[in-house]
Amino acid sequence: MLDSLFKLKENQTTAGRELQAGLTTFAAMAYILAVNPAILANAGMDRAALVTVTAVTAAVSTLLMALLTNYPIALAPGMGINAFFTFTIVLGKGVPWTEALGMVFVNGVIFLVLSLTGWRERIIAAIPHSLKLALTAGIGLFIAFIGLKNAGVIVAHPATLVAHGDLTGGPAALCLLGIGVTGILLARRVPGAMVLGMLVVTLVGLFTPAGEGRNVTQLPASILGLPASPEPVLLKLTFGFLGSTDGLLLALPLILTLLLVDLFDNIGTLIGVTKRAGLLRPDGTLPKAGRALVADSVATVLSALAGTSTVVSYIESASGVAAGGRTGLTSLTTAALMLGALFLTPLILMVPAAATAPALVIVGVLMMQSVSEIDLGDFREALPAVLTLLSIPLMFSIAEGIGLGLIAAAVLALGTGSPRRLNVVGYVIAAIFLAQFLHLGPFR
């Protein structure tokens, strides 16, 4: 039955190898079960409910990918997008998290329409390659900065804007310990390095004072337990932003940013993982790419309904591919393990911010690797890319960063007599961001 469903012999693999690969992928991305709720809880959402929703949306979306494409790719709420949801849309712009979920839903519907038509290629082509690379790297800097801030390694300062916190003890010291431990494990290619790093910090936190007579890590009442109810966030999305002109002008660039990040994140992951699995054709095209993007877009709609930020394909799937995964059975295994982890919810909620912060920093470092591909020798590419790269973390906004970068790219293209460096869609997107800047000011 498994061979018939997943074509194991055709893909030169076995059920045992696929199960091992699925376990490897789960170990590589299990950190999201603690990190995603920790980030979205800053928006005022219920953390326990978010653990359930994170696991369920990851499992359902991964299963959908397995059945539609038979690819060994797992999905879960995306890193970077969850930070954009919380710190830019909700906390930065003051949008209620229920409205932000509505924006995620609209983004998912648009993504689905684009995936069913040829328009997704036009959107992708509208953004210069250097800006795509800068966007990925900028998001990496952004979430790394958030991790250091959450752990108290970086604090506000009236004269210098930011400064280092107390690094001699408490959460900040544990965060630095976690970065060191996780970095060593990753450098030594230890499977599940991120989860192991979080485990070390959580355990050390049991004996590390955090002030007011409490330690950084608090023991739960029990180790095992039934999954928390998703009711506090389930089907809570609202669409008030569609009811006024100002609401639409606020929402449009935010939804556009969600869409761009969603598109680039998913397509980049699909190409990277399937190339490593040997699934790309000789001409570089991906069989069933349309189905894969449909799975991604449906997952985005489901994530908004369930009550979390956008679900995307995970680059950590490459670890399962490296372990021999070649079919959807790898993804099915990962999905099953995600659901099984729900019964460890008390342990997941026990993980402190000092333990999730190193994961944010490490993911940020991995995303920064794309900056090496930017041609800094061509100023028409360098200026928009560097503006994007710097403004995302310094302005605390992914939307502001990509908007500023696109406007700069459009100005340079027109000013240097090479307007074809951007297509019509690119100029339209840049104009939308410019109109938002002029009408409502920065994304704050």
N, C-alpha and C positions, 0 to 999 in steps of 0.2 A: 504493500500500500504506500509506504514512504517513497519507494523508488518510483512508483507510478505518479505520485503527486509532485515530487520535487526533482525527478529525473537525476537521481544520484549517479547511476552508472554513466549516463551521458556526460555528466560534469566531472567524471573521474574522481568520485569521492565516496565515502561510506557514511552510514548513519552514526557510527561511533565518532568519526572525525568531526562530523557536523555538530554533534552534541557538545564535544569538547570546545569547538570553536564558539558556539553559542555561550557557553560558560565563560570563555575568555572575554568575549564582547561585554557580557554583563559585568564582569569584574572591572573592566576598564571604564564603564560608564555608570556604575552604581552610585558614584558620588552625587549624581544629580538628584537622587532621592532625598538627600539632606540639603544640598546647596540650593536647589530651586525653591523649596518652601522657605528657606532662610531669606532668600532675596525678596520673594513676593510678599512675605510677611511684613516687610517694611512699608508696603502699600496699604496696610491695614487688613489684610486677608488672614483667615484662620490658618495657622501653620499646620495643625494636625490634619485638617481637611485637605490641605495642599499636598501632604505626603501621599494620601490616598489618590488624589487626582493625578499627581505626577506619575505614580506607578501605573495607574489604569490607562491613562492616555498614552503612555509609552508602550504598554503592552498591546493595546488595541491598534495603535498606529503601526507598530512593528509587524503585527500579524497581517495587517492590511497590505503592507509592502511585500511581505512574504508571499501572499496569495496572488497579488496582482502581477508581480514581476519575477518571483523566485530568486531574488537577489539576497545576499547575506548582509543586508543593511538594517540596522536598528534605528528607531526614532525615539525622541523624547523632547520635552520642553527645552528650547535652545538657550545656550549660554550667550550672553550679549543681548539677545532680544528680551530676556527676562529682566536684565538690568535697564534696558531702554524703557520697558513697560513701567517699571517701578520708579526709577530715578528721573526720567525725562517726562513721561506722560503724566504719571500720577503725582509724584512729589514736586517735580520741576514746574509743570504747567498747571497743577492743581485740578486735574481731571479725576473725578471719582473712579475707583478701580472698576466699578460696574460698567461705566462708560468706556473705559480702556478695553475691557473685554469685548464690548460692542465693536470697537475699532478693529480688534483682532479678527472678529467674525467677518466684518466687511472685507478686510484684507484677504481672508481665506476664500471668500466667494469670488473676489477679483482674481486671485491666484488660480482658482479652479477654472474660471472662464478663460484665462490666458493659457492654461495648460491644455484646454480642449480646442484651442485655436492656434494660429501661427503667431499671435501677438507676443508671446513670451520671448521669442527670439529677437523681436524688435526692441523690447524693453532692455534685454541683456546687451544688445549691440549699442544701445543709446549711451551706455556708461563706458568711458574709456577704460581699457584694461588696467592702467596704472591706478585709476581711482578705485577700481574693484579691489586691488591689492591693498591700497591705502585704507580702504574701509575695513577690511579684515584686520589689518594691523592696528588701526585706531580703536576698534572694538576691543582688541586684545589689551591695549594700554588702559582702556576705560575700565574693564572688569578687574584688571590687576590693581588699578588705583582704588577701586571700590573695596577689594579684598583687604588691602593695606589700611584703608580708612576704617573699615568695620572692626578690625582687630586693634586699632589704636596705634598702629605703627606710624601712621601719618595723622596729624591733628591740625586743626585750624590755628592760624597765627595772625594777629592783627597787623603786623608789619610786613611779613613775608608771605602772607596768604596761607601757606602750609609750612609745617615743620615736623620733625620726628617727635613721637610721643615718648612715654617712659618705656624704654626697651629692656629694663633690668628685671622685670617680673610681670606677672599677670598675663592677659590675653596677647599683648604685643610680643612678649618673649616666646610664648607658645606658638604664635604665628610664624616667627622666624625659625623656630625649631622645626615646624611642619614644612616650611619651604625647603629647608636643608635636607630633611629626611626624604621628602617626596622627590626632590631633585636628584639625590643619590640613587634612589630606587629606579627612577626613570632612566638615568644615565646607564644604569646596569641592566636595563631592560627587564625589570622584574614585573611580571603580570600583576595587574591590579594595584599599581604603585600609588595611585591617587587615594584609593580606599584605605590602603595600608597606612599612608601618611596621616589620613584623618583619624584612623584608629589609634595611632601612637599619640597624637596630640590630645585626643579625647581621654585616653587613659592617664596621661601625665596631668591633665587638667583636674583629675579627681583629687590631686594632692597639691594643686597650685592655688593659693589664695587670690580671690578677685575683689576683696574688700567687703565690708559689712558682715564679716563672719562667714562668708560663703566662698566656696571654691569655684573655679571656672567651670568645671563639669559637675552637674548634679545627677546623682543616681536616680533612675526611674523607679516607680513602685513595683514594676514587674518587667521581665525581659521580653516575654511574648504577650501578645494581646490581639484582639480583633481589630481590623482596620477601622480607623476613625471615619465617621460619616462625612461624605462630601457635601452634605446639604448646605453648609454655610457659604459655599462658593458655586455650587451646581446651579446652572441655568439662571445666574444672577446678572447676565449681561443686559445692558440697556442702550438705547439709541437716541438719547436726547440731543446729541450733537447734530443730528440730521434735521432738527426742527428750526434752525435759524441760520442766517448767512454767516454771522460771526462764528457759530459752532462749526459750520462746514469749513470756513477758512482756517480755523484752528486744527480741525481734524484731518483735512486733506494732506498736508505735508507729513503728518504723523503716520497716517495710513500708508502713504507713498513710501516712507522710510521703512515701515514694517514689510511692505511688499518687496522693496529692493533687497533688503537684508535676507528675507525669506528666499527669494529667487537665487541670489548669489550663493547663499549658504548651502542650499539644497543641491544646486547644480555642481558647485565645486566639490561637495562631498561625494555626489554620485560619480563624477568623473574620476576623482582620486581613488575611491574604494574599488570601483569596477575595473579600473586600469590595473590595480594591484592584483585583482582576482583573475585577470586575463579575460575579462568579459567584453572589453572594447573591441570593435572591428578594426582592421588594419588602417582604415581611413580616419580613425579617431572618433567615429560616431558610436553612440550607445544604443544597442537594441532595446526596445521597450522603454526608451527614455520618456515618452509621453505617459505611459502607465505609471512610471515612477513618480513623475511630477503630479499626476492626478492623485496618487496615494498621499504625497506630501501635502497637497492643497486640501484634500478631504480631512487629513489629520489636523490641519490648521483650524478648519471649521469646527471639528470635534473638540479641539482644545479650548476654544472660546466657550462652547456650550458647557463643557465640563467645569471650567473655571480656572484656567491657567493661561499663561502666555503661549506664544506660538510654538508648536511642535515642529521639529526639523529633523532631517537625516543627520546622524552622528558620525563624525570622522573617526571616533573610537571603534567603529565597525571594522576599521582596517586591522585592528588587533586580532579580531576573529578570523579575518581573511588570512592573516599571517599564520594563524594556527591551523589553517587548512579548510576553512569554511568557504563553500562555493555556491550554496543554494539557500533557498528560503527556510530550510530546516534549521540552519544556524539562527536565523531571525526568530523562528518559532520557539526555539530553546530560550533565547534571551527574553522573549515576551513572557514565557511561563515563569522564569526566575523573577521577573519584575513583579508579577502578581504574588509569588511566594514571599517576596520581601515585605509585603504589606503586614504580615503577621509579626514583623520585627519593628513595627511602628514606634513602640516605646524606646527602643534603642536608637532609632533614627532621630527622634525628637531630643534625645539626650546629647546629641552632637552639638557642641557650642560653636559660636561664631569664630572663635580662635582656631577651630579645626576646619571649618569650611573656607576660611580666608585663604589658606595656602593653596587650596584647589583653584580658587579664582586666579591667584597669581600665576600658578603653573599653566593653566589654560591660556591666560593672557600671553605668556611667553611663547607658547606653541603657536598662537595666532600671529604673533609678531614676526614669525619666520618669513611671511610673505613679503615683507618690506625689501628683502634682498633681491627681489625680481623687478623692482621699480627702476626704470632708467633715469637716474638723477642727472645724467649728462645732458638730457634734453629738458630745457627749462619749461617748455610747454607742458611737459608731463610732471616735472619736479614740483613746480609751485602749487598746482591744485592738489597733488598727492600729499605734500608736506602740510599744507593748510588743513586738509582733511585729517591727517594723522595727528596733528597737534590739537586741533579744535575739539575733537570728540572728547578726549579726557579733560582738557582744560576748561571747556565750556560745559562739561558734564552733560553732553547731549549728542547722541549718534545722529539725530535728525539735523542738528545745526552743523555738524561736521560734514556730512555728505552734501547738504545744501550749499555750504560755503565753497566746497571743493568743486561742485558742478558749475556754480556761478563763475568761479575763477577760470575753469576750463572753457566755458563759453566765451568769456571776455578775451582770453588769450587766443582762442581760435579765430575770433572775428578780428581782433587787433593785429594779428600777424598775417592776415590775408590767407588763412587756411581754414575757412568755415566748414569744410567737409570733415574736419577732425571730430565733429559731433554731427549726428544725424538729427532730423527734425524732432524726433521724440526726445532726444537729449536736450535740445533747446527748450522744448515745452516744459520738461521737468524742471530745468533750471529756472524758467520763468515763474513756475508755481512757487518754488522756494523763495525767489526774489519778492514776489507779491506778498508772501506771508511775512517776510522780514519787514517790508515797508508798511504793511497794514497793522500788524499786531506786535511787531518787534520780535526779539529773539525768542526761542522756545523756552520760556520760563514761566 
